[in-house]
Amino acid sequence: MIGMIFILSYCAIALVRIIMQLPKEDRKKFFISLVTPKTIAKNIRDIFCDCLFHVKLWKRNKLLGYMHSSIAFGWFMLIVIGHIEVLFYVPHRAKLFYFPIFFRYFVAETESTMKGAFFFFLMDFFLLMVLSGIALAMIKRLQSRLFGMRRTTNPSFLDLIGLYSLWAIFPLRLIAEGFTADISGGSFLTKSLNYVLNSFLSDHTNMLPAWWAYSCALGVFFLVLPFTRYMHIPAEILLIPLRNAGIKIRHARKGLAKAQVYACPSCGLCIDACPMGVMKTHIKDTTVYLNRQIRRNNEARIEEISDKCLLCGKCTAICPVGVEGDKLRIAQRSIRKYAINQDYSNIPAYMLPISPGSVSPAAVSGAGTAVQAVKGGKVLYYAGCMTALTPVIRKSMESILSKAGVEYELMDKDGGLCCGRPMMMAGRFDQARQMVEKNTEIIMNSGADTLLLTCPICYRIFKEKYDLKGMEVIHHTQYIDRLIRSGKLRMDRDTTRYVFHDPCELGRGCGVYDEPREVLSCAGELVEATKNRKESICCGGSLGSLSLGFDKRKSMTENALANLTAGAPDIIVTACPLCRSTFNRYADRPVEDIAEIIDRKCVTSAAPATVKPGGSN
């Protein structure tokens, strides 16, 4: 009773606090979603699929999926069937919410034997299901590699108390119900145990220590739950309707961000997924440890972990709960007062497309001098900072457009403003906003109806952070695929083996996986990397990290290359200028952008494109 009152009170207060921390417009959106039939149905479905059945884990790892779902769903069914039993046999006790949990004890105390073989069987079946999950959890704690996990999270002291009390609850329940099965009823599991126990402990008063131990284990688990990883159980139930209502992270430590931090199950999947995991010294810089430090308000470690992150988004992609590790880190950066003057000295020069200093109004104003010159183009091609540092990509793309007879303008031929992503990742939103506003003005005044990008970073930013009404924003892999499908480009296919590296921002960030593969299949034989699509390994050169030095990125790049070359491809292909530059430093075979491949392999009779002069910015 003490434990239940405490945890229910704690969760009620936490629920109110998180909802009140939401901005007024988000609160309104959340409450409206709670009475919207479509959202209600989705909330119920997601709670069952994610919290009880752990469908995402099943898809990723069947053994882990069974372990979690057997405990969660099994315990849920024990509670449900226990309440049904009370309603059937002693309905006058139904108002006592503790009664179903100790139902067999109270029935045994009256020495009245029940009849209900069906319910007895179900209770024993689901108890056995939970016990099997507990057994797997114990094995996983000792040998995580048997579950496909190289590493697991180091538990805190309170985590261990919660863990051991959870492990004790159901074995103790089995023993307790085993003592009383001949009186209160039982089935294949509890009756078998009862036969064994009665053979040397026939006095029914022997049941009291087992029932007290079961009660104490439950009480301890409830009392420590808010301070352990197991707070994810109630927190995830809140996170699901918040997410389905379309709420976004707006503050680093409040509202949705707090719900995500507490919903983290500390399962450790993000440790193996993180590209920094190849460096043992950086294992504790992963999302699970960030969430732990946020809960402890350890500002120094929060800052350190947030700054090192590459923001590749893989932890977010594989998280069974949906914790947005990359967005949480950006939010942490944004609340630090010194973010404006962040030191970029550890970042390689090629990763600094713009000056780390503030963007002056004069510079922003000057960027718009060629706005009038780009009017009239159908396709506006924005190469971006990293493509400018890899000119072969721009030249290849312009050649493709020319061969396909596409009328286009090059927005940043002589240089221009960055898309704003580096500023956003550093938490410098005012400077980023100035860039967004000026770029929007240039694009909307261009007269073009399509914005073409060869940089996935720019592509995601223009899609998500810009308001370009009536403008189609498209990545060059998608546009090339369209040109091939429409017949404007014809390919000279051969037997060259290509492997495609899914760039973080293009794949996990924007969900573009199929078009690049369709394009490469027209040029030669496509082989897949060991880990691809949403589990693609970051190249290690990401702009996301503010403090990870160039020398420490080498092992990450080599790990990504080993993943790509497992199928013995002739050429490594990517669709990101940053990935291309990073891989080229250590690759033992050619690394090219997809535009280079298509430019070399395409043959067409289309009329040359028209390129208007003066389209620079």
BELVENUR-V343596 format. One record per residue. N is the residue number from 1. PSI is psi as a letter, one per 20 degrees, with the letter a starting at -180 (NA if undefined). NEAR is the number of other C-alpha atoms within 10 Angstrom. Layout:
N | PSI | NEAR
N | PSI | NEAR
This chain:
1 | g | 11
2 | g | 10
3 | g | 19
4 | g | 17
5 | g | 12
6 | g | 17
7 | h | 20
8 | g | 13
9 | g | 12
10 | g | 14
11 | h | 15
12 | g | 11
13 | g | 11
14 | h | 16
15 | g | 16
16 | g | 10
17 | g | 13
18 | g | 18
19 | h | 20
20 | h | 14
21 | i | 16
22 | q | 21
23 | q | 15
24 | g | 11
25 | h | 9
26 | h | 21
27 | g | 19
28 | g | 12
29 | h | 15
30 | g | 20
31 | h | 14
32 | h | 12
33 | h | 19
34 | i | 17
35 | j | 10
36 | o | 11
37 | g | 10
38 | g | 10
39 | h | 16
40 | g | 16
41 | g | 11
42 | h | 14
43 | g | 23
44 | g | 14
45 | g | 12
46 | h | 19
47 | g | 18
48 | g | 15
49 | g | 14
50 | g | 20
51 | h | 22
52 | g | 20
53 | i | 21
54 | l | 24
55 | g | 20
56 | h | 17
57 | h | 22
58 | g | 17
59 | h | 10
60 | g | 12
61 | o | 14
62 | h | 14
63 | g | 16
64 | h | 22
65 | g | 19
66 | g | 21
67 | g | 23
68 | g | 24
69 | h | 24
70 | h | 25
71 | g | 24
72 | g | 19
73 | h | 20
74 | g | 23
75 | g | 19
76 | g | 15
77 | h | 18
78 | h | 20
79 | g | 15
80 | g | 13
81 | h | 17
82 | g | 22
83 | h | 20
84 | g | 16
85 | g | 19
86 | g | 19
87 | h | 15
88 | g | 12
89 | g | 14
90 | m | 13
91 | h | 12
92 | i | 10
93 | j | 15
94 | h | 17
95 | i | 11
96 | o | 9
97 | i | 11
98 | i | 13
99 | g | 17
100 | h | 23
101 | h | 16
102 | k | 16
103 | g | 19
104 | h | 23
105 | g | 22
106 | h | 15
107 | g | 18
108 | h | 21
109 | h | 14
110 | i | 10
111 | k | 13
112 | p | 12
113 | p | 15
114 | r | 17
115 | p | 12
116 | m | 14
117 | h | 12
118 | g | 10
119 | h | 17
120 | g | 23
121 | g | 16
122 | g | 17
123 | g | 25
124 | h | 20
125 | g | 18
126 | h | 20
127 | g | 24
128 | h | 20
129 | g | 20
130 | g | 26
131 | h | 23
132 | h | 16
133 | g | 24
134 | g | 22
135 | g | 12
136 | h | 19
137 | h | 19
138 | g | 15
139 | g | 13
140 | h | 18
141 | h | 12
142 | h | 10
143 | m | 15
144 | h | 15
145 | h | 12
146 | i | 11
147 | j | 14
148 | j | 14
149 | p | 17
150 | h | 14
151 | q | 18
152 | r | 18
153 | p | 16
154 | p | 12
155 | q | 14
156 | r | 13
157 | g | 10
158 | h | 15
159 | g | 18
160 | h | 14
161 | g | 17
162 | g | 26
163 | g | 20
164 | h | 15
165 | h | 20
166 | g | 18
167 | h | 20
168 | h | 19
169 | g | 21
170 | h | 21
171 | h | 18
172 | h | 19
173 | g | 22
174 | g | 21
175 | g | 19
176 | g | 26
177 | h | 29
178 | h | 27
179 | h | 32
180 | j | 29
181 | h | 25
182 | i | 20
183 | g | 19
184 | i | 23
185 | q | 22
186 | a | 29
187 | b | 22
188 | h | 11
189 | g | 19
190 | h | 27
191 | h | 20
192 | g | 13
193 | h | 20
194 | h | 23
195 | g | 16
196 | g | 14
197 | g | 17
198 | i | 16
199 | h | 8
200 | i | 8
201 | m | 14
202 | i | 14
203 | p | 10
204 | i | 14
205 | i | 11
206 | i | 15
207 | h | 19
208 | g | 13
209 | h | 12
210 | g | 19
211 | h | 21
212 | g | 14
213 | g | 16
214 | g | 22
215 | g | 18
216 | h | 16
217 | g | 23
218 | g | 20
219 | g | 21
220 | g | 19
221 | g | 24
222 | h | 24
223 | h | 19
224 | i | 21
225 | g | 24
226 | i | 22
227 | j | 16
228 | r | 24
229 | h | 26
230 | i | 22
231 | i | 20
232 | h | 23
233 | g | 18
234 | h | 19
235 | h | 22
236 | h | 24
237 | h | 19
238 | h | 20
239 | h | 27
240 | g | 22
241 | h | 22
242 | g | 25
243 | g | 16
244 | i | 16
245 | i | 22
246 | j | 11
247 | p | 19
248 | r | 14
249 | o | 20
250 | i | 16
251 | q | 18
252 | h | 19
253 | j | 21
254 | r | 19
255 | c | 25
256 | h | 26
257 | g | 26
258 | g | 22
259 | h | 26
260 | g | 28
261 | g | 29
262 | i | 27
263 | i | 25
264 | p | 28
265 | i | 23
266 | k | 23
267 | h | 15
268 | j | 21
269 | h | 22
270 | h | 26
271 | g | 26
272 | h | 18
273 | h | 23
274 | p | 24
275 | h | 28
276 | i | 25
277 | i | 20
278 | i | 17
279 | o | 12
280 | h | 8
281 | i | 9
282 | j | 16
283 | h | 20
284 | j | 17
285 | j | 21
286 | r | 24
287 | g | 30
288 | h | 24
289 | h | 22
290 | g | 23
291 | h | 26
292 | g | 20
293 | h | 18
294 | g | 18
295 | h | 15
296 | i | 11
297 | k | 12
298 | n | 12
299 | h | 13
300 | g | 9
301 | h | 17
302 | g | 21
303 | g | 16
304 | g | 14
305 | g | 22
306 | h | 26
307 | h | 23
308 | h | 19
309 | p | 27
310 | i | 25
311 | k | 25
312 | i | 27
313 | j | 23
314 | h | 24
315 | h | 26
316 | g | 21
317 | h | 19
318 | i | 18
319 | p | 21
320 | i | 22
321 | h | 21
322 | k | 19
323 | p | 27
324 | n | 20
325 | g | 29
326 | g | 20
327 | h | 19
328 | h | 26
329 | g | 27
330 | h | 22
331 | h | 22
332 | h | 23
333 | h | 25
334 | h | 20
335 | i | 14
336 | p | 14
337 | h | 10
338 | j | 12
339 | h | 15
340 | h | 19
341 | k | 12
342 | p | 18
343 | p | 13
344 | j | 19
345 | h | 11
346 | i | 13
347 | p | 17
348 | q | 14
349 | h | 10
350 | i | 14
351 | j | 17
352 | n | 14
353 | i | 17
354 | r | 15
355 | p | 8
356 | i | 16
357 | r | 13
358 | q | 14
359 | o | 17
360 | q | 10
361 | h | 10
362 | g | 8
363 | g | 12
364 | g | 17
365 | g | 11
366 | h | 13
367 | i | 19
368 | j | 17
369 | h | 11
370 | j | 17
371 | g | 20
372 | h | 14
373 | h | 18
374 | j | 24
375 | q | 19
376 | i | 17
377 | q | 22
378 | h | 16
379 | p | 22
380 | o | 27
381 | o | 25
382 | o | 24
383 | g | 26
384 | r | 26
385 | g | 23
386 | h | 23
387 | h | 21
388 | h | 18
389 | i | 17
390 | m | 17
391 | h | 13
392 | h | 16
393 | g | 26
394 | g | 24
395 | g | 15
396 | g | 19
397 | h | 24
398 | h | 21
399 | g | 19
400 | g | 26
401 | g | 24
402 | g | 18
403 | h | 20
404 | i | 24
405 | k | 18
406 | p | 21
407 | p | 18
408 | r | 25
409 | q | 29
410 | o | 23
411 | h | 28
412 | l | 21
413 | g | 17
414 | k | 11
415 | r | 14
416 | a | 21
417 | q | 22
418 | q | 19
419 | h | 26
420 | i | 23
421 | g | 22
422 | h | 22
423 | g | 23
424 | g | 20
425 | h | 24
426 | i | 27
427 | j | 24
428 | m | 23
429 | h | 17
430 | g | 14
431 | h | 19
432 | h | 22
433 | h | 17
434 | g | 18
435 | g | 22
436 | g | 22
437 | g | 13
438 | g | 17
439 | h | 24
440 | g | 17
441 | g | 14
442 | g | 21
443 | g | 21
444 | h | 17
445 | i | 15
446 | h | 23
447 | j | 17
448 | q | 22
449 | i | 19
450 | p | 18
451 | o | 23
452 | p | 25
453 | q | 26
454 | i | 27
455 | p | 25
456 | h | 26
457 | g | 26
458 | g | 24
459 | g | 24
460 | g | 21
461 | g | 18
462 | h | 22
463 | h | 14
464 | h | 11
465 | i | 14
466 | q | 15
467 | n | 13
468 | m | 17
469 | p | 8
470 | j | 10
471 | p | 16
472 | p | 13
473 | p | 18
474 | q | 19
475 | q | 21
476 | h | 23
477 | h | 27
478 | h | 18
479 | g | 19
480 | g | 24
481 | h | 19
482 | g | 15
483 | h | 17
484 | g | 18
485 | h | 13
486 | i | 10
487 | j | 12
488 | i | 21
489 | p | 25
490 | p | 20
491 | q | 20
492 | n | 14
493 | q | 14
494 | a | 12
495 | j | 10
496 | p | 12
497 | p | 18
498 | q | 27
499 | p | 25
500 | p | 26
501 | p | 31
502 | o | 29
503 | q | 31
504 | g | 26
505 | h | 23
506 | g | 23
507 | f | 20
508 | h | 20
509 | g | 19
510 | i | 17
511 | k | 13
512 | o | 20
513 | h | 20
514 | g | 13
515 | g | 17
516 | h | 22
517 | h | 22
518 | g | 17
519 | g | 25
520 | h | 24
521 | h | 17
522 | i | 19
523 | h | 23
524 | b | 18
525 | p | 16
526 | p | 20
527 | q | 20
528 | q | 19
529 | r | 23
530 | g | 15
531 | p | 15
532 | a | 18
533 | c | 20
534 | i | 21
535 | j | 18
536 | q | 24
537 | p | 27
538 | q | 27
539 | i | 28
540 | i | 27
541 | j | 25
542 | q | 22
543 | i | 22
544 | h | 24
545 | p | 23
546 | i | 23
547 | i | 19
548 | o | 21
549 | q | 15
550 | h | 13
551 | h | 9
552 | i | 12
553 | i | 19
554 | g | 18
555 | h | 17
556 | g | 21
557 | g | 24
558 | h | 18
559 | g | 16
560 | h | 22
561 | h | 21
562 | h | 14
563 | h | 18
564 | h | 26
565 | j | 21
566 | h | 14
567 | j | 16
568 | l | 14
569 | q | 21
570 | h | 17
571 | p | 19
572 | p | 25
573 | p | 26
574 | a | 23
575 | k | 25
576 | p | 25
577 | h | 27
578 | g | 25
579 | g | 26
580 | g | 23
581 | g | 20
582 | g | 19
583 | h | 25
584 | h | 15
585 | h | 12
586 | i | 13
587 | q | 15
588 | j | 12
589 | r | 13
590 | q | 13
591 | p | 23
592 | q | 23
593 | q | 25
594 | h | 25
595 | h | 26
596 | g | 20
597 | g | 18
598 | h | 24
599 | h | 20
600 | h | 14
601 | i | 17
602 | q | 19
603 | p | 16
604 | q | 15
605 | j | 11
606 | q | 15
607 | q | 12
608 | q | 15
609 | q | 17
610 | p | 14
611 | o | 16
612 | p | 16
613 | q | 10
614 | j | 16
615 | l | 22
616 | r | 20
617 | NA | 20
